[in-house]
Amino acid sequence: MKNNNSLHFSFNGITSILIGAYLFLAGFLIESILTGFVTDNHPLGMLSAEIIEFLIIGILISFFLFSSLAFFFKAKRTAKKINLKLWNPDTKKAVLKYSTTFIFGFVVLISLTKMGFIKYITPAFLIFYSILTLLFTGKKETNKLLLMALGLFLALICFLIPSYWSAAISILAIAHITYGVVTRK
């Protein structure tokens, strides 16, 4: 196999559909947990806030893991199909950028939680999503810039209306699924 100069890590087609589905599921689970926690006579209401926090962090880590696996398997299949190496300097650099941005974002989200700025968690997540989208947008992929702009717009809406967080996550998930359907080959 020869070395390639292009990145295989993209979220076109089925990868975008999967990421949108994972995002929608994660948002739904987090909203259900929080709603159950504050509702009287609900089993989740009997759990401590720390356990709820660990459940939500577990959901977020699962979202990251499954989204990363979707990227990896799509890249592996693409590289095998065109008979190129998957791990080359460009893809290693891309994985490093992806991991660094995600770890930094996760640390910021945890810090916001610990400092009590709960209403800024979703806008911060949407801003980091937009940064990741910008980092992996090629010069010819202007459609991904629309997803990035949507993420920034939803972040602005969530800054202004903090209770809109669940709808913002759902809108972004639906946009991801739609983008995947449109770009599927």
N, C-alpha and C positions, 0 to 999 in steps of 0.2 A: 504494500500500500504506500502511496506517496503522501507527502505532506500537503496540506491545503492552506490557503491564505484566507479563506472565508469562514465565518462563524456559522455553525449549524444550530446554535441555540436561538430558536425563534418561537413565537407563540402564534403561528399561523395554523389554521385548520383545527384538527382535533386537540392540539395542545391548548389552544385558546378556549375551546369548548370545555375541556376538563378543568382548566383553571377557573373559568367562570362558574362551573358547577361546584367546585370545591369552595370557592368564595361564597357562593349563595348558601351552601350547606353550613359553612362556618358561621356566617352571619345569623342564619336561622337558629343554630344551636346556641349561640351566645345570647341572642335575644330571648330564647325560651328559658335558658338558665336564669337570666336576670329577672325575667317576668315571674318565674316560679319562686325565686328568692324573695321577692317583695310581696308576693300574694299570700294572704292568710290561708291556713289549712292546706298548704302545698308541701309535699315532702322536701323540696329544695329549701323551703323556708326554715327548716330545722338545722340546716348546715351552717357552719361558721363562714364568715366572709373570706377567711384565708382559704378554705376548701373551694369556695366558688372561684376565687382568684386562680387557684391552681388548675381548676377545670378549664377556665377560659384560656389560661396560658397553654395548657395541653392542646386545646382546640387550635390555637394559633400556630403552635409548633407542628401539629399534624397538617395544617394547611400549607405551611412552608415546605414540609417534607414531601407531601403529595404533589405540590406544584413543581418542586425541583425534580422529582422523579419523572413527571410529565415532560419537562424540558429535556432531561437526560435521555429518556427512551426515544423521543422524537429525533434528537441529535444523533443517537446511535444508529437508528434506522436510516436516516438521511445519509450519514457517512458510509454505511455499509452499501446502500443502494448505488452510490456514485463511486464506490471503491476508493475512499479517502480515509486518512487517519482521523479519528475523533479527537484524540488528545494531541494537540499541537500548541505552539506558543500562543496563538491567538485565542484558542478556546480556553487554555489555562488562564490567560489574562482575563477573559470574560468571566470565568468561574470565580476568580479572585475578586473582581469588581462586584459581582452578584452577591457573593458571600459577605464581603465587607459592608456593602450597603445594607444588606438585610440584617446583619448582626448589629450594626450601628443603629438602625431603625428600631430593632427589638430592644436595645438598651435604652433608647430614648422613650419608647412606649412604657417600659417597666419603670423608668425614672418618673415619667409623668404620673403613673399610677401611685407610686410611693410618695410623691409630693402632693397628691390630692387633686391634681388637675385632670380629673376623669373626663371632663367634657372636651378635652383637647386630644384624646387618644385617637379617635376616628379621623379628624383632620390631619394629624401627624402621619397616620397610616396611609392616608390617601396621597399625601405629599411624597412619602417615600415610594409609594407605588408609581407615582408620576416620574420620580427620579430614575427608578429602575427601568421604566418604559423608555425614557429618554436615552439612557445609557445603551440600550440595545436596539435603538432605532437606526436603521441604515439611511443613507441619503435618498434612496428610492422608495422608502416605506413611509409615505406621508400619512397613511391611514392610522398608523400607530400613534402619530402625533395627536390625532383626534382622541384616542383613548387617554393619552397623557393630559390633554386639555380638559377632558371630562373629569378626570381624577382631581385636577386642580380646582375646577369649578365646584365639584361636590365638596372638596375640602373647604372652600370659601363658604358654601352654604352651611356646612356643619359648624364652622366658626360662628356664624351668625345665628343659626338655629341648632343648638346642640342635640335636641331631641330627634333630629332628622337623620341620625347616624345609621339606623337600620335601613331606612329607605335608600340612603346614599350607597351603602354596601350592596343592596339588592340591584340598584340601577347599574352600578359598575359591573356586577356579575352578569346581568342581562346583556350589557354592552359587549362584554367579553365573549359571551356565547354567540351573540349576533355576529361579531367580528370573525369568530371561528367558522361559523356557517358560511359567511360570505367568502372567506379566503380558502375554504376547503377545496381541495383538488380532486 
